[in-house]
Amino acid sequence: MQSITERVRKIMEDNGLSSSQMADRIGVQRSAISHILSGRNKPSLDFVIKVLEAFENVSSDWLLKGENTTEKSSVFSSENHPNVMPKNGGKKTIEKVLILYTDKTVEEYLS
């Protein structure tokens, strides 16, 4: 079974990134990448979050546990979730949808 370090290496290889390029892309010090790849340090939660934010196609399940594939889309496929209607026969209706943006703005949609 692959370790998280090996999966980080795979992300780097698949994207053609050196250690320095990986550090720059996710916004960490170059020494942090070096220490993780050498096995000196284990990746912190902050490091994992930065990897997941920088590589949107990487699934957190795959990165952390080696489960599923590297693609997020496979985790959310319709095969995994065949019932899209509520179990109550569809009697519930949506009243409000809120979209929260990273710049702290909000969009609200009412039915």
Buried (B, 14 or more C-beta within 10 A) or exposed (E): EEEBBEBBBBBBEEBEBEBEBBBBBBEBEBEBBBBBBEEEBEBEEEBBEBBBEBBEEBBBBBBBEEEBEBEBEBBEEEEEEEEEEEEEEEEEEEEEEEEEEEEEEEEEEEE
